[in-house]
Amino acid sequence: MSEPKKTLLRGARILGGEPQDVLITGETITAVGTDLTVSSAEGSDVIDAEGRILLPGLVDLHTHLREPGREDSETVLTGTRAAAVGGFTAVHAMANTFPVADTAGVVEQVWRLGRESGYCDVQPVGAVTVGLEGKQLAELGAMHDSAAGVRVFSDDGKCVDDAVIMRRALEYVKAFDGVIAQHAQEPRLTEGAQMNEGIVSAELGLGGWPAVAEESVISRDVLLAAHVGSRVHICHLSTAGSVEIVRWAKSKGWNVTAEVTPHHLLLTDELVRSYNPVYKVNPPLRTEADVMALREALADGTIDCVATDHAPHPHEDKDCEWGAAAMGMVGLETALAVVQHTMVETGLIDWAQVAERMSFRPAAIGRLEGHGRPVSVGEPANLTLVDPAYRGVVDPAGFASRSRNTPYEGRELPGRVTHTFLRGRATVVDGKLA
């Protein structure tokens, strides 16, 4: 039987701390220290990690992999490759596929495709309602009991707007410590909506998407979660008002968590003046005041984590007039760079807090074992090595994703993932897929 492979990371700054050496043997971290002796790391591949930040592998609670049904946009293979390039070792795959992931059979298919891809772990998210239609609960228990072991359920792309259905879902998942992840969008308040409702929408004559359409649903759902004693997670929170509601709910001790996307931490509705459909997204880009409130809330812990809402589309669904364009942006390969730019370089959080918000917390919310673990001896070697000094212009032509609908094309962003390790095996080496 052959000896397990060894990899020595020399001089890495774990969570941004002082330089240390980290030895990976097989799938596990087996030594951490300064000047690890050659004998302990004999026969290992040595990676010079001087000046680089070592983080636990990133975990995304909100990814659209599109398979089955829309393989022209993305597949589990191409999506997990994009995830690895972005430093992710686990992603949660949303249920709005064709067919919808509302049965044990479909979630197991997605889970098995993830295992076959080998670039990162894929944890399927089950639909809350049959066909995402909001009328009857899907097979929540069967999806949880399946090989996929589903713990997160969401009709993302649509809101569970029926209060009775939402209450029943929250009650049902209590049996196995599941969580309902809500896409907060009151459908009657957003009919025909094209962008954030405000000064810009009025000037452009585009249908407005009011903040209250998000905030009213969040208000209802935190109250429902408290009433039944269950867990609710707010997807892609986007307004200052939503922040205040979540802050209030947490002050009550209720089991409420929330995520923010990288694009809502950086981009504003002013960009819609270009009529470029790359900026069309759900929920829409909001105001500068909202962006600043979201940053502060992520920094103080009101918002628990960053989630990409990676939403790939083929070019024909984006290279068209604004009104006909699909909503969504790709985000896996640029997420960490945007967080470094908006949160670390502004002094709002440090690298240890990046690890908290992009690995530890999302893994805990999703109850994902083996991910979001400390970088210490005996832990699984799910790791991300980042060069924070790097500066580069975003060029979607080089993306691992099958789709190119990034809002950052031509924009300079900091930082680059140089290496990603999934259970000790390098999936990315020197910024390229292994």
N, C-alpha and C positions, 0 to 999 in steps of 0.2 A: 504493500500500500504506500503510495507516494506521500511525501511530507506536504502539509498544507502550505499554500503560497504565503510568503511574507512580504509586506510592504512597509517601509519606514518613511514617515513624513518628518523631515528634518526642520526644526525651528518654526513650526506652525504656531500661530497665536490663537489658542483655543478660546472661542467666544471673544476675541479681541484682547485677551490677556497677554502675559509675558510669553516669549517664545519657548516652546517645549517640543520634544520629539514624541511622536506617537507611532507605536508599532502595531500593525494589523497582522494577525496570523489567521489564515482561513477566513472565517466570517466574523471574527471577534477582535476587539481591541485588547491586546495582551500586555502592553506596557505604555506608560506615560511618564516622561521625566526629562531632565536635561542631560544631554550628552549620553544617550543610551549607548552602551558599549557595543562594539562591533560583534562580539560573540553572541550577545542576546539577539541581534538582528542579522546573524550570519545567513547568507544566501538570499537576502531580501532585495527587492527593488527599492532603490533610494530615490525619493522625490525631494528636491530642494524647495522647501515651503517658506523660506525666509521672506518676511514681510506680508505673508498671506494669512487670512483669517480662516480658521477651521470651525465650521458649524456642524451641528447635527443635520442629517439630510432633511431638506425642506419637505413640508407636507402641505398639499393643497386640498382644501375642503370643497372646492368648487371648480371642476373641470368638465368641459364638454368634449368628449372623444368621438361623438357622432356615429360610432359603430355600435349596433347594426343600423343600416339604412341610408346613411349619408356619407358613404366612404369617399365621395368626391370632395368633401370638406376636410375630413380627417379620418384616420383609423386608429385603433388602439395602439398599433405599432408606431405610426408616425407621431401620435400624440405623446406616447411615453418617451420616444426619442427627444421630442421637444422639451418634455419635463426634465429629463436627465441633463440636457444642455443647460437648462435653467437652474440646476442644482437640486431638483426634487427627487426624492426616493420613494414617495408615495403620493398618489392622487386619488380623489374621490370622483368617480365618473357619474355625471348627472343622468337622470332617467329619461330625458326627452329625446329618445332615439325612436327609430321605426323598425320593428314594433317598440312600443314604450316598455321600459324596464319595470313592469308592474306585476311580474310573476317570477317564481323561483327559477324557471327555465331561462328567462332572458338575463337575469342578474348572474346566474352561473355561467352563461355564455360569455358575458363581458369579463367576469373574473378569470375564466380560463384563458381568454385571449390575452389578458394582462400577464398571466403566468408564462405564457408562450413568448411574449415579446421580450421579457427579460431586462428591460431598461429601467423600470421602476414598478413598484407594487401598485396594483389597481384595485381599489375598494369600491364596488358599485354602490350607488345610491338608489334606493328603491322609490318608485312613485308612491305618493300618498293615496291617490285615487285612480281608479281604473281608467286607462287611456288619457290621464291628466285632465279628465273632463269634469272633475269636481263634484260628481254625483254620488259615487259609492266608494267606500274604502277598498284599496287594492289588497292583495294577499300579504299583509305586513308580516304576520307570523311565519308564513311559509318562506318568505324571502329571508327572514332572520335565521330560520332553521336550515336553510340551504347551505351548500358548500361555501357560498359567498359570505355568509354570516353578516348580513346587512344590519347596520345599526342606525344609519342616517336615512331619512325619508324626505323627499321633496318633490313637489310638482313644478320645480323651477322652470321658468319660462311662462308659467301661469301661477296665479295666486290661488290658494285654497280660500276662496272668499266666503264660503258657507260656514257660518259660525258653528253650526251643529256638527258638520263633518270635521271641522278643525278640532272641536272638543273631543269627539270620538277618537280621532287619530292620536291626540295627546294622551288620552286615557289608555289606549291600546298599547302604545310603545313603552309605557311604564313597566309592563310585565318583564321586559328584557333590557331595561335601561337604554332604550333607544331615544332618538331625538328627532323632532320635526323641524326641518329647515325651511322657513317660509320665505317665498318670493313676495314681498309686501307691495302689492299693487291693487288698489281698489279698481276693478275693471270699469265700473260705470263712470268713474272720475277721469279715466284715461282713454275714453273712446276717441279715436282719431288723433291721439297725441303723437307728436313727432319729436319734441324736445322739451327741455325744462320750461315750465311756465314762468315768465318773467319779462323783463325789459327787452331782452333779445328776441324772444319768441313774438312779442308784440310788434317789434320793428320789422321782423322778417315775415310776419304773417303766417307762421307755422303753428299748428295746433299745440297748445301748451299742456304740459304734464305737471300738475301741481304737486308741491311737496306734501300736501295733506293726503294725497292718494296713497303715499307710502306710510305716513305717520299715523293715519287712522287705523290701518291694519295692524301695525306694530302695537299700538295702544290696546286694541282688542285682544291680540294674541298673548301679550305679557299678562294680561288679566286672566285669560283662560288658562294659561300655564300655571299661574299661581293658584287658581281655583281648583284645578285637578291635581296639583302637585307633580307636574311633569316638566320635561325639558323642552324649551323652544330655542331655536337658533335663527337669527335674522340674517338672511343672505344680503350681500351687496348693499349695506346701509349707505345712504347717499346724502342725507340732509342734516342740517344743524338741529332741526326739530326732532328728528329720529334719535340723534345722540342724547338729547335731554330726556326722552322717554325711556331709553335703555338705562341711562344713568339713574333715573328715578326707580325703575324696576329693580335694579341691582341694589339700590339703597334699602329696599324692602327685604333683601335676602332671597329674592325669587331666582329660579334656575333659568336665567336668560343669558344667552351669549350672542355675539354679533361679529360680523366680518366686514371688512372694507376692501375694495379692489384697489390695485395700484393706480388705475386710471382715474379713479375718483379722488385720489390723493394729489393729483398733479394737474389734470386738465379741467377746463371750465367751459361753460356754454358759449363763451365768446368765440370759440373755435368754429361753432356752427355757422358763423357768418360766411365762411368759405363755401358752404353748401357741399363740402366733401363728405360723402357718406361713410368714410372711415371713422368719423366722429359720432355716428349714430349708434346708440347703445341703450340697453335697458337694464337698470334705470338710467335716465339720461344724464349727461354731464350737467353739473349744477353750477352755482355761482362761486366766485372767489371766497365769499364768506363761508359757504358750505365746506369748501376744500379745507380752509383753515380750521374749522370746527372738527372736521374728521381727523385731521392730523393731531390736534390736541387730544381728542378722545382716544386715538390709538396710543398716544404717548402715555396717557394717564390710566389706561387699562379699561376704560369704559367700553371701547371696542376691543375685543379679545385678540383678533388675528387678522392677517392679510390673506385673502383668497383671490385667485386670479380671475375667476369667471371666464377662463379661456374659451372663446366662442369663435371657432374657425368657420369661415364661409368661402366658397369658391368665388373667383373674381367676378363672374357674371352676376352674383348676388350683391356685390358691392360697387362694381363699376357701372353705375346707372344713376338715374336721377334720384335725389334725396328721398322723395316720397315712396319710391318703389324698393328702396334698398333694405336689406336685412339688417337687424340690429345685432351688434356684437363686435368684439375685438379679440384678436389673439393676445395672449399675455404670459404664457409660461416662460418664454425665453428672455423676457425683459423685466419680470416682476422684481427680482432682487435688485437690479440696477435702479429701478424707479424708487424702491424703498430706501436704498442708500442715498439717492439724490434728495428725496423729499423729507426723510426722517433722520438719517444719520448725519449727513453733511449740514443739516440745519441745527444740529445739536439737540433735537427732541428726544432721541433714543440712542443707546450705544449698541454695540454688536451683540452683547449678551441679551439685550431686549429684542433685537432682531430674531435671535434664536427662539426666544419665548413666543414671539408673535407669528413666526413662520414655521415653527417646528413643534415645540412643546405643547402650546395651546391647541392648535388644530388637531394634533394627534390625540390629545386628551378629550376634546369635544367629540371626535369621531370614534373614541374608544379603540384606537388603532394600536395593536401590540407591536413591539419591536421598533417603533418609530417615535421620534420626539424624546429620545433617551439622552442622558448625559454623555459627554465625550470623556469616558473614563473606563478603566480596566474592567473587563467582563461584559461590557455592553456590545450590542451588535454594531458592526462597522458600517453603519449607514451615515455617510459623511459627505460634506461639501466643502471644498477648498476654494477660497475666493481671493482674487487679487484686487484689493480696493483702490490701488493707485492707477489702475488701467482707465483710460478714457477712449471711447470709440463711438463712431456714428452708426446708428441702427440701420442695417441694410437687410430688408426682408428676403432678398434673393438668397441669402445664406442660411435661412431658417431651416430647422429640421422639421417643423410643422408642414403639413401639406398645404396650408393656407397662408396668405400674406397680408391679411387685413389688420395691420398694426397701425396705431395712431402715432407711432414714434419714428416713422421712416424719415431719415435725414437729420434726426435730432441726436445731439451728443449726450450720452449717458455714462455714468461712472461705473467702474467695477466689472469684473468678468469672472464667471465660474471657470476655474482651470481644471478641476478634477471633481468628479462625483463617484462615490463608492456605494454600491448596493450590496450589503452583507459581504463587504471586503473585496468585491469584484469591481474593478474600474469600469464604469459605463461611459465616462468622459475623461479624456487625457489631453492635457494642454489645450483645453477649449474645444476639442473635437470628439465626436462620438467614437468610442473605443470599438 
